[in-house]
Amino acid sequence: MFDPFENTTIRGFVTSIHTHSREFKLQWAEEWKWINVDDLVEVYIV
């Protein structure tokens, strides 16, 4: 993910997608976060 100081890596499962707001919900362990598609630098599907 893009960060003005250093790009970060997040791993998890996409559990929901909001096409109108261009966000998806990424979940790992017991945590989750809404991520804006415009903040992505690279995506790998494993």
N, C-alpha and C positions, 0 to 999 in steps of 0.2 A: 504494500500500500504506500501511496505517496505521503511523505512527511517533509516539511520544508528543511529539516535538518538531516534526517536519515530515513531511508525507506525501511518499512517494517514488514515482517512476514507473519501471516496469520494462517493457521490450518484449522479446518473444521468441515462441517456439513451444512450445505444450504438447505434451510428448512422452510423458507417462505420467500416469495418474490413479489415486489410491488412495482409493476411496470410504469405506472403513472408518476411515481416519485423517483424511479430509477435506483431503487435500493433492494438489497436482499439481506435476509437474516442468516448470519453465520453462527452456528452453534458448535461448541466443543465442551466436553465434560458437563458441568452444570452451569456454564456461562453461555451468553450469547451477545451479539452485537449487530445492529443495523449498519450496513456498509453501503455507501454511495458508489455507484458504478464509476463515476468520474474520478474517484480516488484510487482506482486500480492502476497499477503499472504493468503487472504480469499476472497471468492466471495459469495454473497447471492443474489438470484433471488427472487424478490417479485412480 
